[in-house]
Amino acid sequence: MNDDILLEREEVLGGLLNELKNQKDWRIARCKKFSLAEIIFLVLCAQLCDFQSFRHYELYGKLKIDLLRIFLPYENGIPSRSTIARVLAIFNPEKFSNLFTQWMQRVVEKSVPNEQRKVIAIDGKSHNGVQEDSLHLVSAFDTQAGLTLGQEKVAEKSNEITAIPLLLDSLAIAGHIVSIDAMGCQTAIAEKIRSKKADYFLAVKGNQGDLFQEFKDAFENKKFLKTCNVVTRHDKGHGRLESRTCYASDKVDWISQESRWKDLKSMIMIESKRTIKGKESIERRFFISSASADSEAFLTASRSHWGIENSLHWVLDVVFGEDDRVLWNKNIAHNESTICKIALNLLKMYRLIRPTATPRSEKISIKGLRKVASLSDSEMIKILTGII
């Protein structure tokens, strides 16, 4: 095969396969019939094509061994389902997550259009199919590109508050806005985000009792409301009318412990009014931010944050069947979740880089694109490489 094409492939894959090849192999000699890279790559390709069990991983490999050999040798054929399960159970999932995050940093730098200012949403998701123990992963999500940038496991007997700073340490977020739900509304997390030269946009709820009450008091005060920058957006669809109004003020001295929040610049309230079948409901949400009081930008950040639920967590559950997959080992669940995120990123990058790849591809779903990958080896190679 042409050396230039191989070089391009290696650049697009960001060295991920090479990193796997270079990982220290803890297995004894007689168990090294298949390399770690060969097993991980097999599962990745199978997941791209909607094969979602150990039995199906093995089946996919036997059906597509010629395709797999374009990338890796597979001199000993295809590993059995038990070999695949055993390797995923003993491969260090934290190390694999780190490789994934490093790979994505390189891919985004090279392949994804660099928006002037992005909203990076951080949120956690539990894997409900693990029999052995609980597994909760916190992910960082580029809401504009729709890509998962990295993940961090929440330690046992802990919560997202301890995992978020570790995830932030691994990310290049300078110049962007980091949005986190109320769990991440902590002074230490705000300081960590600012130390990375990014702005925070943190939801304020009842877990911040005094702060929450101060927000309610402020936004019920007519004098305070007059200091706000105000923007309203209207939406109509699915049988409902909705208006969202953002009030943003730089008068943060209303907060009694303002100095505790690093570089705090804005207090924000977003009021959502929905009318469904003639019945109106009102919801008010509060936020703090280190960005200047810009209601238009804050409305965008608030709406964008839900992308991590709709375009990542929902897709993992419904399209990739993550929660339907009952697994006996937490390491397997963690490693499979990482592989699914890599597969999802590859599919989304394919749509970004090659917008006319298939008929009406701008509207094709992830589920549909997985079918394209399973039916066409040529398109599968393009998904894996990004080569047009």
N, C-alpha and C positions, 0 to 999 in steps of 0.2 A: 504494500500500500504506500501511496505517496507520503514522503516524510513530512512535507509541509502540512498535509491534512492531519497527520498524527500530532504534529506540534500544536496546530489549532485546537484539536480535541483536548490536549493536555491543558492548554490555556483556559478553555471554556470550563472544563471540569475543575479548574483551579487547583490541580495537583492532588485532589482528594484521593484518587486511586493510588497515587504514589505515596501519599501519607500512610494509607492503609498498608501498602507493601512494606513500608519502613517501620511499622509498629513491631515492637518486640513480641515474638510469638511464644507464648507460655506453654504451648502444647508439647508433649513428648514426640520424638521423631516419628513413631509409627502412626501418629494421629495428624501428621502434616501432609496428607495426601492432597488436600486442597488448601490453597492459601486463604488467609483472612480476607484479602481483597476479592478473591473469586467468590467467596460465600456472600459477602456484603453486596457485591455488585449483582449477583444473581437475585437476591431478595429485592434490591432496588428495581431492577428491570421487571421482575414479576409484579411488584406493586404498581409500577407505572402502567402495566397492562391489565390491572384488576384481578390478579391472582393473589389470594389473601389468606393462605394457610400453608403450613409446612408441606403437606401433601401436594398442594398446588405449586409451591415454589419448585419442588423437584420436577413436577410435570412440565412446568414452563421451561425449565432448563433443558430437559430432554427434547422438547419441541423446537427450542431456539438456540441450540448449542452453536450453530454456525454464526449466528448473530453475536452471541456472547464472545466467541473467539476472535472477533474483530478487535476487541478491546483487551482481553486477557487470554492466556494460553489454554486453560482447562485441559491440560495434557492427560489428566486422569478421568476425564468425563465430567459428570455432574454429581455433586454430593447428594447423599440420601437425605430424606427429611429428618432423620434422627441426628445426622451430623450437623445439619443446619441449626436445629434446635439447640444442640449441645454448645455450639460455638457462640450463638447469640446469648446463651445463658451465662457464659463465662467471660465474654468480652467486656471489658470495663466500660460501662455506659457513660460515665462522666467523661472519660477520655474521648469517647466517640462524639459526645455532645460538643466538646471543645474543638475537635476537628471540624465538625459541621459549622460551628460559629466562625472559625478562622476561614474556612472555605467561602462562606457567604460574604465575609468582609471583602475578600478578593474579587468575588464575582460581582458584587454591587459596584465596586470601584471601577471594574473594567467594562461591564456589560449593561448596567442599568442607567438610564438617563439621570443625570444628577440634578434633581430639582433644587431650586434655591433654598427652600425651607420645607422640610418634611414633618409630618406628624408620625412619631414612632409610638405605637401603643404597646403597653406592657400589661399582661394579664395571665392568670394561671388557669390550668385545666387539670382535673383529676381523671385518671384512667380507671374506669369502673370495672374493667374486666380482669383485674389482677386478683388471683385467689390467695396468693401468699401474703401480701401486705398491701398497704395503700401506696399509690404513686401519684404525686402531684408535680407537674412541670410548669414553670413560669416561662413564657415566651415573649420575645420582642418582635414586633410586626411592623414592617414598613407599609403604612396604610395606602400610600399612593401607588406603589408598585405591586402591592399585594403579596409581599414576600416575607417569610419568616427569617429574621436576621440571626437569631440565636435562642438558646434555651438554657435553663438552669433547674436542677431538681431541688425541690423543697426537702430539707433534711427531716428525718423522722422526729416527731415530737416538737416540730417547729412550725413556722408559717411563712407566707410569702415575704414578710418584712425582712427576713434574713437572706432570702434568695435573690431579691431584687438588686441589692448593691453588688453582689457577685456577678450577676448578669450585666449590669451597667459597666462593670470594670472591663468586660470583654468586648464592648461595642464601641464603634466610632460614631458618635452622635453629635459632634460639635456643630453648632449652628442650627440644630433642629429642635423641635418641640417634643418633649416626652410626656405622654398622657398616661396616667395611672388612676385606677378607681380608688375608692376610699381606703382600702387596705394599705395602699402605698402613700397615704397622706401622713408622712412622718418627716420631722425636721431633718433627720439624718439622711433620708433619701433625697429630700430637696437639696441638701448640701452636696450630696454625691453627684447629682445631675449637674449642678452649677460647676462643680470641679471638673466635669467633662466638657465644659463650655457649651452646654445646651440649656434650654429653658424648660422649666417644669410646668405642667398643667394638671393639677391634682384635685380630685373630687373631695369635697368636704361633706361628711355625713355625721350621723349620730355618734360614731366612734370617737369623734373629736368634740366632745360635749360642749365645752365652753366656747370653742371656736365656732361650732355650728350655731349656737344661740346668738353669738355676736353677729353672724351673717344674717340670721333671720331678723334681728333687731335693726340692722343697718338698712336692709332692703325694704323694710316696712316704713322707713323714715323718708318722708317726702323731700326733705332737704338733701339727703344723701342721694336719692334717685336723680336729682337735678345735676349731680356731678358726673353722672354716668354717660358713657358713650353707648348709644342704643341702636341696634339693628334688628329688623324683623324679616323672617323668611316665611313664605307660605308654600305648602305642599298639598296636592290633591291626588288621591289614588286609593285603590282597594276599598272603596266605599267609605272613605273618611276624609275629612278636612283637617289639616294640622297647620298651626302657626307656631313658630319658635322665635322668641324674642330674647336677645342677649343684652344684659345690662352689665357694663364693665366700668369700674371706677379705679382711679389711681389714688384715692383717698384711703390708703391702707392703715392710717393711724386709728381707724375705727377698731382695729384688732389690738387688744390689750397687750399681747405678747408678740407684736409685729417683728421685733428684732430676732426672735428665735428662728424665723423663716428666712433662709439665706436669699438676699437680693429680691425680697418680695416687692412686686410692683403693682399687682392688680387683684382686686376682688371681683368676682364674677357671679352673676345669677342668670341661669337660662330657664325661661318660663315656656313650657310647652302646653298649648291648648289644642285638644283634639275633639272633633265633633263626629260621632258615629251614630247614625240613625237618629239624629236630632238631639242626642245627649252629649253635653260638653263635659270634659274632664280637664283639670289643670294640674300640672306637675311642675315643681320648682326644684332645680338642682343648683348647688353652689360649688365654686371652684376657687382655688388660689393659683397665681401664676407669677413667674419671674419675668414674663414678657409684658411689654407695654399694653395699656388698656385699649385693645382693638377688638371690638365686638364681632366684626366680620371674621377675623382670624379665629376667635374663640368658638364661634358657631361651627366653623369648619373643623376645628380640632375635636369638639364634642361629638359631632356626627361621625368623623373619621374613626374615632376610638372604637366604635361598634364594629368596624371592619375586622377586628381580631376575633370577634364572636362569630360574625356571619361568614367571613372568608377563610378563616382558619379552623376554629374549634368546631363549627357546624360541619364543615367539609370533612374534617378528620372523623367525626362521628358518623355522618350520614353517607358520605361517598366512599371513604376508606374503611368504614365499619369498625373504627377503633374500639368503641365501647362494647360492640357485639363480640369481640374477640376475647374469649375467656382463656387466660394464660396462667400457668402454674408458677411462673417465675417472674419476679419484678424486673430483673435485668433484661429478659427477653422483651417485656412490654416497653421498657425504656428504649432499648436499641431499635425495636420495630417502630416506635413513635418517631425516633430521629430519622429513620429511613423513609417513613411516610412524608415527613416534612421536606426531606431532600427531593423526593419524587414530586410533591406538590409544587415546590419551587421551580423544578425543571419544567413542569407543564406550564406554569405561569410565565416563565421566562421565554418559553417557546412562543407564547401568544404575544409577548412584548416585542420580541426580536423579529418574528415572522408573522405579521398581522394578516397576511393573505395566504397562509399555509394550506388551508383547506377551504372548500366552499363555505362561505358565510362564517369564516373562522372567528370573526369578531364577536359572534354570538354563541359560539360553540361552548358547551359546558365542560367542566373538568371531567365529568363522567363520560361525556361524548368523546373528549380528547383521549381518554384512556382506551376507548374502543378503537380509535384511529391508530394508537400506538400498537395495540395487539394485532391489528389486521395488516398493517403496512410496516415492513422492516425499514424501508427507506425513510418514512416519517419518524420511526422510532430512533433511528440514528440521528436525525436532525434534532429531535427532542433532547437526546443525550449530549449532543455536541454544540448545538446552537449554530451549526453551519447551514447557511441558506442554500 
